[in-house]
Amino acid sequence: MKTFAELDAKICACTEALTSKIDGSNGKRAILLCGGTGCLSSNSMNIKEKFDRLVAENRMEDRVSVNIVGCFGFCSQGPFVKIFPEDTLYRLVREDDVEEIFQKDIMGGEIVERLLYVEPLTGEKVAKQDDINFYKKQRRIALHGCGVINPENIDEAIGHGAFQGLRRALSMDPKEVIDEVLAAGLRGRGGAGFPTGRKWSFAYANAADQKYVVCNGDEGDPGAFMDRSILEGNPFAVLEGMMIAGYAIGATEGYFYVRAEYPIAVNRLRNAIKQMNEAGILGENIMGSGFSFHAHIRLGAGAFVCGEETALLNSIEGKRGMPRPRPPFPAVKGLWGKPTIVNNVETLACVPYIMREGAEQFASCGTDRSKGTKVFALGGKVNNVGLVEIPMGTTLRELIYDIGGGIPDGKKFKAIQTGGPSGGCLTAESLDEPIDFDNLVAKGSMMGSGGAIVMDEDNCMVDVAKFYMEFICDESCGKCSPCRIGTKRMLEILTRITEGQGTMQDLEELEELGRAVQANSLCALGQTAANPIISTLKHFRHEYLAHIIDKQCPSKVCKKLMQYTIQQDKCVGCGLCAKSCPTGCIQKTDYIAPGKKLPSYQIDAAKCVKCGACIATCRLKAIIKK
C-alpha cells in the first residue's frame, strides 16, 4: 500500500471479509481457538490440528474455517473454542471433545451443552460469551481484537480497525496528535500513571537529529500477564500506537523491549513487523506521507528492575540494567543520549482507539482523573482467574465478586494486593472504593501495571509481606545502598518473625527501615519496596503481634510456628499417612480408639518437615495443623 487511497480500499475489503466471517454471510462456519499462552500450554494447538483434520476428512474446507486467535481472558476456563456465526463458546475443551463438537455442532447444528460455561451461583448454562458474568462489566479498548482476530494475519487486524487511527494521525499536525491524547486523559498504564500526552509533549519540544519511542514490555510483577496477552492477541495495535507516538514527537525509530520468557509474544510481534513492512505501513515514506518509521525488538533477560525506564534504556544500549539518576529525564536525554519516550504495552495499545474513535469517546469512560479502562491480571483466591479490562471507577467488589466470581469454597475475603511488589494490600473496608490511580494511592496501595492478587482467610499476611520482600531482594540491582542493604535487613526481620524469633523492637525497626528505603532509594523499585510491609502492618498488625508475642501463625501458614497432629479418636489406623511421609516421622502407637479396630498413629514433631503429604493422604481428615 503506497497511498492513503490504497489503505482505505484495503480497510473496506478486510472489514467486509471479517464481518462476513463472524456473521456467516460468507456461507462458512468459523471455529476460533484461544491461542494465548495459557490455552496453548493446555494443548490448544493440538485441538486446532484435530479440527483441521476433521474438516479435511469431511471435505468441508469451503464451508468451515479454523483459526487461532488471541486470549479470551477467562484463563481458568480455557482452552476455549468459539463457533461463529452462532457465537457459541465452549470452555475447558480437551482433545477428546473435538470429535463431539464437530459431529454435533458443526455437522448437526446441535450445541454440546456439557461444554458450556455454568454460572456458579445460578447453575445456568450460558452459550454466548457476552452473557457470562465474567465479561458483562468489561469493556475492551487495550484488548481490542484479542480473542477475535488471528494475531498473525494483518488482513484480519485491518478488518477489525487496525491503522485507521494511524491514517487519521498522519493527516494531522504532530502537535494536534499530542493534544488529542491530552484531551483523552490517557495516563501511563505501566504503574506511575503519568499523563501520556505530557510525556510526549516534553519529547516533542526537544529538538534533536534523532528521537526514539520505546515500548516497555518487561512485565515482571508476580502473577501479571497483561502486556504479554496484548502482544500475543493483537501486536498490530501496539505497533500502530508506537508509530502514532513516533509521528507525534518526531521519532523515526522504535524499540520493543520484551522479556525473552515471552516467546509467543515475541514471535507474533516479529511477524507483525514483517507483514507491516511488506504492506508498506512500516518503513520509509509511509503511504506517501513523508513519515518514516522503523521498529526493532530487544529481548530482556527477566530482570524486574529493567521495568524501570532508565534501567531499560541501559539494557537496550548493551549496558547493565541499572537505573540512571534523574534528571535528565528520558524525554530530554534518553536512548543513546537522544530524546526518548518510554510507554508500556497497554498504554500504546490504547492510542489507536483514541485516534480512531476520538478523545471524547475514550474520556467518556472512567473517572474525572483516570480516563478509559485498565487491564488487570486477576488471580489468587478467586473463582474466575483471568485477564480483565474494566472501566476506571469500577469498584473492588465488582472486580472480585461480580467479575471474579467471589472466593472459592465459601472462604472469607481477607485482602487484595494491587500493584504487585510495589503496591499494598486493601481490605474489606475498601471493597466499595472505585479503582483509579489516585484513589488506590490514597488507600495505601497503587495501580501498578495491573496485577491483582486476592487473598482469603487462609493467607498469612506476614508471610505475604515476606514473599514480596524475597522477590524485591532477588531483583534489586544493587546500585544504591538503601535498596541493596535495606531490603535485605527487612527480609531478615520478616524471616525472624515468621520463625517465632521476632521481638517488638523488630516492628519498630521494620517501619524505620521502610521509611528510610522509601525516601532514599534511587528508583521506584526501592522507593516502593516497603509498601507491602507498611500496608500489612497497618491493616494486620494483630497478625504480626501473634507471631511475636504468642509465637503462633493465626492462618497456620508459617511452618516454624505450626505443628501437625493426628487426632487419635478419628484415626482408623490405615497407615496411609505413614506410607506417604517422606521423613518417616509417623509411627504406630499402642492406642486403639473406642470403636476402632487398629492402633492409631502419631507424628514425631522433631522429624516433621510440615510438607503436608499426610494431610493430603488422610481421607478422614484426622490430621490437623495447630
Salt bridges, closest charged atoms under 4 A:
ASP8 OD2 - ARG167 NH2 3.09
ASP52 OD2 - LYS48 NZ 2.75
GLU86 OE2 - ARG29 NE 3.21
ASP87 OD1 - LYS82 NZ 3.25
ASP97 OD1 - ARG114 NH2 2.58
GLU100 OE2 - LYS104 NZ 3.18
GLU100 OE1 - ARG114 NH2 2.71
ASP105 OD1 - ARG29 NH2 2.60
GLU113 OE1 - LYS125 NZ 3.98
GLU152 OE2 - ARG268 NE 3.55
ASP155 OD1 - LYS10 NZ 3.10
GLU156 OE2 - LYS21 NZ 2.88
ASP179 OD1 - LYS175 NZ 2.95
GLU180 OE2 - ARG168 NH1 3.22
ASP209 OD1 - LYS338 NZ 2.81
ASP218 OD1 - ARG259 NH2 3.48
GLU232 OE2 - ARG228 NE 3.83
GLU253 OE1 - HIS296 NE2 2.49
GLU261 OE2 - ARG259 NH1 3.53
GLU278 OE2 - LYS274 NZ 2.77
GLU284 OE2 - HIS294 NE2 2.66
GLU308 OE2 - ARG326 NH2 3.63
GLU309 OE1 - LYS199 NZ 3.67
GLU309 OE2 - ARG326 NH1 2.82
GLU317 OE1 - LYS319 NZ 3.00
GLU317 OE2 - ARG324 NH2 3.05
GLU346 OE1 - LYS374 NZ 2.77
GLU357 OE2 - ARG356 NE 3.39
GLU398 OE2 - LYS137 NZ 2.93
ASP402 OD2 - LYS137 NZ 2.70
ASP432 OD1 - ARG397 NE 2.72
GLU433 OE2 - LYS443 NZ 3.37
ASP438 OD2 - ARG187 NH1 3.25
ASP438 OD2 - ARG369 NE 2.78
ASP456 OD1 - LYS381 NZ 3.01
ASP458 OD2 - LYS411 NZ 3.16
GLU492 OE2 - ARG489 NH2 2.69
GLU499 OE2 - LYS560 NZ 3.86
ASP506 OD1 - ARG496 NH2 2.75
GLU511 OE2 - ARG541 NH1 3.12
GLU543 OE2 - LYS414 NZ 2.56
